[in-house]
Structures are given as C-alpha cells and as structure tokens.
Amino acid sequence: MKDGFIKVACATSKLKAADCVFNADRIIETAKQACGSGVKIVCFPELAVTGYTCGDLFLQDTLLTAAKKELARIVRETAGLDIVSIVGAPLSAGGKLYNCAVVINKGRAVGAVAKKNIPNYNEFYEVRHFSAGSDELCCDVRLDSELSVHIEDAVFVCDELPELTFGIEICEDMWVSSSPSERLARSGAVIIFNLSASDEVIGKADYRRMIVGAKSGSLACAYAYCDAGIGESTQDMVFAGHDIIAENGSVLAQSKLFTSGLTAADIDIKKLLHERMRMNTFTACACVKNVGFSLDVTETVLERAFAKTPFVPADKRALDSRCEEILTMQAVGLMTRLGHIGCKTAVLGLSGGLDSTLALIVTVHAFDMLGLDRKGIRTVTMPCFGTTDRTYTNACKLAAAYGTTLEEINICASVMQHLSDIGHSLDDHDVTYENAQARERTQVLMDKANQLGGIVIGTGDLSELALGWATYNGDHMSMYAVNSSIPKTLVRWLVNYEAGISDGELQSVLCDVLDTPVSPELLPPESDGTISQRTEDIVGPYELHDFFMYYMLRFGFSPSKIFRIACRAFSVQYPKEVILKWLKTFYRRFFLQQFKRSCLPDGPKVGTVTLSPRGDWRMPSDASANVWLSEIEKLNAE
C-alpha cells in the first residue's frame, strides 16, 4: 500500500445454481487464495452465494434462508484474513427482496448496497423477483442470531489509510445513463466495484470493455467489473466470466472469456487522487455516508508493468497512428501561424541531428498543406568547431531530398572574432566556448529571417527544456518552436515514421540521422572525425529522463515513487544506483533551469505533458529543489 498502490481482484469462482453451501465454500477458498496473493479487496459476481440464474427460486424462503446462513459462515471463516470481500447475495427486508453486495471484513459484515436499476427487458426479468434499491433505503437484515448487516448507500473508507475508498454498483447500474458510480465518485470513492451477471452474446465483450474503460476515465477512478461465469444455468443464457479492471481510462487486466479464477491488478490510488485534484471540473460532494473498514498497512508487491517509454505506444499500429497524428498537429500549428502572418518563408538551422530533422519534416508538411513552394523553406547549415562530416553531409542531403533552399554559412571566423573580442582563449573549451557557437547560429538565423521576410523555426524538444539542455538566447529561442512539446524518445519515433513512409535517398538519410549519436557538436571532433560530445554521457539517458518527467509532471509522483517504478521498468537496463544518479540529475537540472522555460517562444501543444509557461507549467524560476533532493538523498542512504 506504500506509494498508493493497492492490489484488488475480481474473482469468478465456479458455482452451482441454488447450492449456497457449495458456492460459499468456493468464495471462502478464493478469498483465502486472494489474501495469500497480496490482494486487499476481492470482489465476487452478482448473487454469487446463490447464483444469478435461480429464477423463481428467489421467492423460496428456503433459498433465502440458506443464503443468509452461508453469508454468516463466509463472515466467520474469513475473519482471520487481512482482506475485504465483496459478495453478491439476495437479502429480504420489510417484505421486499433486494439484490445486494455485502462487504465483509475481518469478521464483520461491514455493510450492504442494493442494486438500483432492475432490468426487465429481453432476457432479463429481475423485476419479477427483486425490488429496486434507492438513495433513501436504510434497513438492517439479520443473518443469524449473532450477525446482521445494514443495507444503505455508502462509500467504504479504510480506517488506516483514508485515501483508500470504494463504492459499489451492481450490473445494470453501470449500463444506465446516470449510474450510481457518478454519485459515489463525487462522494469520494476512488475505486468502483461492479458485481455483475452479464450474459454473453456476440460483440458484447468489446462493448463491455469499452464501457468499463470509459467509466473509469470519466470518473477518474479505478473500475473493477466482476462477471458471473461457468456454473450459472445455461437454460437460456451463457455466462463468460469476463472480469475487467480499468484505471483512468486504461484496462489494466481482464480475464479470458469462459475461464474461472482471480483477475488482479495494482491500482494506484494516489495517481487517481492527483488526477481529480488536477481537474478542477471534477465536482465533489458529500452526499453518501462513509462506512469504515480495516486493513493492515503493508507494502504492495508490485506486479504491474510500467512502460519504459510512456510517451510512445507499444503497439506498432497505435504508434504509427500516433506519429501521423502528432506530425499533423505540429504541421497544422505552423501552417496556421504562417497563414496568419502571411509568411511564405521559413528559416531553419539544419544540423543533421534528430531535432532539426523533425523540425524540417514538420515545416515541409506545413508548406505542403498551404500549397507553398518548398524552396521557401530556407535551410541553413552553419558548420563550426564541432561539426562532423557525417552530420554536415546529412544536413545537405536532407535539404536536397526535400527540395528546400540550402545555404551554408560557416561561423568559425565570426565566433573566433567574438571570443577574441571578449578576451576568451580558443583553447578554453568551457561553457562560454560552447554557447558562443549556439548564440551565433541563432543570430544568423534571426537576421536571415529579417532579411528574407520569414520566421525562424525552433528545433528544441521537450526533454531538452526539462533538463535546460539549451543555450539561453541561443537554440533556446525562435519565432515558432514546433518541437517544444515532443520528448526526445518520441522525436526518434516520429523521424522513424517519416523514414518508413519515404523511399530512396530521403529514406536512407533519415535512417542515418536516426543512427547518429545525439550531440550539440560544440566541441571539436575526435581525431578520427567522429562526434566527441555525446549528450547522454553528460546529462544521462533520455529514456530515463523522459520516464522521470512523465510521472513527475503528469501525475505529481514523488521522487521515491518514481524511483520505485523506474527500478521495476528498467531492471534489465540499469542498476538501481545508476537510476538514482540520473534521477538526482533530473530534479537538480529541472529546478535550476526553469528560467529558460519561463520565456519560451510559442509552440503547439500535442500531448498531456508540456512545459509552456502560458499553458501547462507555471513555476517560479527561483523555486528551491531542497525538498525533492532531500528525499532522493534518503533513497541514496537506504
């Protein structure tokens, strides 16, 4: 439960219709299995004690009495388990029969919730047997001489960890236009459990999965849907046991149809609470009462997988679609800006590296959308002390392959003159030596844009902005920054996508750009002419920094939590001490370099994580990083 992780499960056990003893045995057995697996809350299907398909037997006192007796036995025989079990059962009160979910915890029937929407269409005829629950329903049901349960709407809250809250709805409640889960979520429930008996028909599984995912997204919650399965009567229907656990719009786990057992997932409570806090349109209310339950606060053994590249979809088809969409968004942003100012010339510094290549691709697409001649794209290559033959050649080939106008302006003489003017030795390869080149290039581009009546297209990416890996008033500045919300890990895939839909010389040069080490090329090359200055050797691997950035900015995770999940995601690639080293670098640089982000040029937002001072990230440039760095130091000491 550390860091907000809680393991929950849906349990579709085998059952026998109307055999309460057999069904209770399976529930007890499965609850013990779930507890042994680290599950803290386990949910069973609708009417799991009796079976959903009992028909008019629900009007037999013998079945209802047996159901209460077995519920009491489940309470007693799971009393020693550190788990919450949510069990479906029929309960009668005041001359009415209710389809209920009973919450069981450490020898208590903590409470029960009645189904509100009773279907009476197609194959469903529950109205024949059950009354609808309501917001006003409040009654007690005695299970035996010692145990009773209270039926009432409730949000169940963990006494030891108040952030852990859940609500319950039953089957049809999810499918209606205004479901109980909406009220429960606004009353604080972070997890919604649904006890269901959804019969299977062609195409329903996909629709069910879509509804569960969408519900979890719209309510910024986790949604655990537990479905009846094998053992229910097949007289008129077939049940597949399709269990689904979703979180904030994404399905974390689901069972294979027509199987039994546990479907478990690690829910991130803190992530969901951050999402609600971030969305000021998520309206909270206290219209449902709280009922407490108890769990030992233990560390969840994580089984959840974390993608190493959260900005990049794992599925190839989804990745191609995402790349096409992003390139279009970037191009439309630039197209709109060019059209607004009536500009037909774009000036772009082309280095032969990844970022300037992506900026060129976007500019070409924007010009094509506007029907402008690509000769209006004025690419400028500006070799200096660190330029290698490889990148210079690639820049020239790219400009030619795209049909742009290429101009070479060697800046060595002007930089040497500048360094001489300020009394800086050419042998001193410090930050002044490096930044003088970057700022001279920016001056050339800005003046060329004035000369040609065009605008300078920025090339810097989101990862560089996060780390401050940009020269202030150098490559940090432009007139429209098309890559400003594209992280480095995604830049690579966008260029790769363009290579995949290209051919001939263009495809060849794009592939070579992808194979070139990332470098600002501000220091002289090695003796063999290869790049001497590799960015990732200096600031760390971009795949780590993009991972850190995503979880810090998108979900507000603490350094210790990010370190924990990074160790899980990158266990094969990096030792823990290496991850910790670069995590410290990330936070230190992120705080120190905010002043560069506070005055960024315009650029299109394309993802949920950006650093525009006008849109998504507002932070004082002199904010202290001490709280974050001290947490990292504690990790270092452990």
Number of C-alpha atoms within 10 A of each C-alpha: 20 12 17 19 20 23 23 27 32 34 30 29 25 20 25 19 19 24 16 25 19 16 23 24 18 19 26 18 15 20 30 18 14 26 21 13 14 20 25 24 25 27 31 31 31 28 25 35 31 29 27 26 21 17 15 10 15 19 14 9 11 10 18 21 17 18 26 23 18 23 26 24 20 25 21 18 17 23 16 12 18 21 26 25 31 30 25 28 26 26 26 20 13 8 7 12 19 22 26 27 31 27 24 27 25 20 17 19 23 22 25 28 26 29 25 21 22 22 17 11 9 6 10 11 13 18 13 14 17 21 19 17 22 15 13 8 12 15 13 16 16 16 20 14 7 7 18 17 20 16 23 21 27 22 27 25 22 18 15 13 15 11 16 21 24 25 26 31 25 30 24 18 21 22 14 10 7 10 17 22 26 15 19 29 24 18 22 24 27 29 29 27 28 30 32 27 25 24 21 17 11 6 8 12 16 9 10 18 20 15 15 25 24 19 24 25 18 12 26 23 30 30 32 32 30 32 28 32 32 19 17 24 19 11 7 8 13 18 20 23 31 28 33 26 29 27 29 22 20 17 20 21 19 21 22 13 15 15 16 19 18 25 24 27 26 23 26 22 22 18 22 23 18 15 19 19 12 13 11 9 8 14 11 14 11 12 15 20 13 19 16 16 23 16 17 13 14 11 13 17 15 17 11 18 12 14 16 17 17 17 19 19 16 12 9 10 10 12 17 18 13 17 22 14 13 19 25 18 18 26 24 20 21 24 21 14 18 20 11 9 10 10 14 19 21 27 28 28 27 29 24 28 25 26 24 22 26 25 27 27 19 25 25 23 20 25 23 14 14 15 9 14 14 21 18 19 25 25 26 24 24 21 22 22 18 21 21 20 15 16 22 18 14 23 25 21 19 25 25 15 14 15 15 19 15 21 15 14 13 15 18 15 10 14 21 18 13 15 17 12 9 8 9 16 13 12 7 10 13 12 10 13 20 18 18 19 29 23 19 20 24 23 16 16 24 21 16 19 20 13 9 15 13 24 25 23 28 27 25 27 26 24 24 20 24 24 23 21 21 20 18 17 17 17 21 25 25 24 19 22 24 31 26 26 25 27 28 23 20 24 24 18 17 24 22 20 19 20 18 13 8 13 12 9 13 18 18 15 21 26 16 14 24 19 12 15 16 19 18 18 24 22 19 17 17 12 8 7 13 16 24 18 19 14 16 13 10 9 16 18 13 20 20 21 24 24 23 24 27 21 20 17 15 15 17 17 19 16 22 18 16 21 19 17 20 23 20 18 19 17 12 8 10 14 11 16 12 12 23 23 13 18 25 19 16 21 22 17 18 20 21 16 19 22 16 20 21 17 15 21 18 19 21 20 21 19 11 11 21 24 22 22 16 12 9 12 14 13 13 11 14 11 10 12 14 12 9 16 17 13 14 20 13 10 15 13 6 5
